[in-house]
């Protein structure tokens, strides 16, 4: 498996559970209730502030005019 992006870590519980080691693991329900920004804050605490620069922006919603 290739190294996941920070956004993948913040949006996929299975990847989060396998890569992010916290003192206490969270349940999938709690993970799903957190915003991506909350999860990125946790990742920043684990890996440092550079994760914000490395994390790609969220995908843009498709325009109704397209």
Buried (B, 14 or more C-beta within 10 A) or exposed (E): EEEBBBBBBBBBBEBBBEBBEEEEEBEEEEBEEBEEEEBBBBBBEEEEEEBEEEBEEEEEEEEEEE
